[in-house]
């Protein structure tokens, strides 16, 4: 299907595809660009729907979905809120503290790069707090020691 034949009712993102029209010149690459743009809009739509419709699923399900779609999202949409959501799902469901720290670092880097006043944003503060907790946990500062005065 060409961009000109897209039904805008499919999604709000795809409505923008109506702005892309094919060129009558066969040597023109505009049509190819239009088809690529349409495919990119479809992929974006898929990821947006996934994040919105599956956000209340259990942690294990969200983790599996993030594993399936996270790498593609990171490559296609490195500065999209959907990618940040998938990193969050990965951080919540991963097996190690190092992985959780890495995903939260990606989230914080993304948020600081995407939003001009990120450090004054509450969402960013929560991500910073989560990252700090993983760092403190990794260095061993959070341990369950026996209560003072109690001998084994």
C-alpha positions in Angstrom: 0.0 0.0 0.0 1.2 3.5 -0.7 1.0 6.3 1.7 -1.7 7.9 -0.3 -4.0 4.9 0.2 -3.8 5.0 4.0 -7.0 5.2 5.9 -6.5 7.8 8.7 -9.0 6.1 10.8 -6.4 3.3 11.5 -4.6 5.5 14.0 -3.8 9.1 14.8 -0.1 8.6 13.8 -1.1 7.2 10.4 -3.2 10.2 9.7 0.0 12.1 9.1 0.7 9.7 6.2 -2.0 11.4 4.1 0.5 14.3 3.8 2.8 12.0 1.9 1.8 11.6 -1.7 3.4 9.7 -4.5 5.3 11.5 -7.3 4.5 10.8 -11.0 8.2 10.7 -11.9 9.4 7.0 -11.8 13.0 8.1 -11.0 11.8 10.0 -7.9 12.6 8.4 -4.6 9.8 10.2 -2.8 7.4 7.2 -3.2 10.0 4.9 -1.6 10.4 7.4 1.3 6.7 7.5 1.7 6.4 3.8 2.0 9.3 3.7 4.5 7.6 6.5 6.5 4.3 4.6 6.5 6.0 1.5 7.8 7.8 3.5 10.5 4.4 5.0 11.5 2.9 1.5 11.7 5.7 0.3 13.9 5.4 3.3 16.2 1.6 2.7 16.4 2.3 -0.9 17.4 4.6 0.1 20.2 2.3 2.8 21.5 -0.6 0.5 21.6 1.5 -2.2 23.3 2.6 0.2 26.0 -0.9 1.7 26.6 -2.9 -1.6 26.4 -0.4 -3.8 28.4 0.7 -1.3 31.1 -1.4 -3.0 33.8 -0.2 -6.5 32.9 1.9 -8.4 35.5 5.6 -7.7 35.7 6.7 -10.9 34.1 4.4 -10.3 31.0 5.6 -6.7 30.6 9.2 -7.9 30.9 8.7 -10.5 28.2 7.0 -7.9 25.9 9.9 -5.5 26.5 12.4 -8.2 25.6 10.5 -8.9 22.4 10.1 -5.2 21.3 12.8 -3.3 23.2 15.7 -3.6 20.9 13.6 -2.6 17.8 12.2 0.4 19.7 15.7 1.5 20.8 17.0 1.3 17.2 13.9 2.9 15.5 12.9 5.3 18.2 15.8 6.2 20.4 14.2 9.4 21.6 10.6 8.2 22.0 8.7 7.9 25.3 7.7 4.3 24.3 11.4 3.2 24.4 11.7 4.7 27.9 8.6 2.7 29.0 10.1 -0.5 27.7 13.4 0.2 29.5 11.3 0.6 32.7 9.6 -2.7 32.1 13.0 -4.4 31.6 14.3 -2.8 34.8 11.3 -4.0 36.8 11.6 -7.6 35.5 15.3 -8.3 35.0 17.2 -10.9 37.0 20.2 -8.9 38.2 20.9 -5.6 39.9 23.4 -4.7 37.2 20.8 -5.0 34.5 18.3 -2.9 36.5 21.0 -0.2 37.0 21.8 -0.2 33.3 18.2 0.1 32.2 17.6 2.9 34.7 20.8 4.7 33.4 19.4 4.5 29.9 16.1 5.9 31.1 17.7 8.8 32.9 20.0 9.6 30.0 17.0 9.6 27.6 14.9 11.8 29.9 17.7 14.3 30.3 18.3 14.4 26.6 14.6 14.6 25.6 13.3 17.2 28.0 15.0 20.6 28.5 14.2 21.0 32.2 14.4 17.3 33.0 16.0 17.6 36.4 13.1 19.6 37.7 10.6 17.0 36.5 9.0 14.6 39.0 9.2 11.6 36.7 12.9 12.2 36.3 13.3 12.5 40.1 11.7 9.0 40.5 14.0 7.6 37.9 17.0 9.2 39.6 15.9 7.8 43.0 15.5 4.3 41.5 18.9 4.5 39.9 20.4 5.7 43.2 18.8 2.8 45.0 20.3 0.3 42.6 23.8 1.9 43.0 23.5 1.8 46.8 22.3 -1.8 46.7 25.1 -2.8 44.3 27.8 -1.4 46.5 26.5 -3.4 49.5 25.3 -0.5 51.6 21.8 -2.0 51.9 22.2 -5.3 53.9 20.2 -7.0 56.5 22.6 -7.3 59.4 21.4 -8.7 62.7 20.1 -6.2 65.1 22.7 -4.6 67.3 23.3 -6.3 70.7 22.1 -9.6 69.5 24.6 -12.4 69.4 24.4 -15.7 67.5 
